């Protein structure tokens, strides 16, 4: 009989960050998918547009995700964005 593996979610480690510029927004979310894998979801667009882009990247580990989130933070600041929300 088929048995499903027990998935361990670490919701306390999930993280969401939001940056704004004068005309654009950028959001990054580090969380787990239905299989327990760590993913980084990045969403950006113009502040008053309904359309934008969403990219989801499957990561090797939580540490990998935290590193990529920090890289994203530094890149957003370098491009003139302000950090508005940081939900850890």
Buried (B, 14 or more C-beta within 10 A) or exposed (E): EEEEEEEEEEEEBBBBBBBBBEEBBBBBBBBBEEEEEBBBBBBBBEEEEEEBEEEEEEBEEBEBBBEBBEEBBEEBEEEEBEEEEEEE
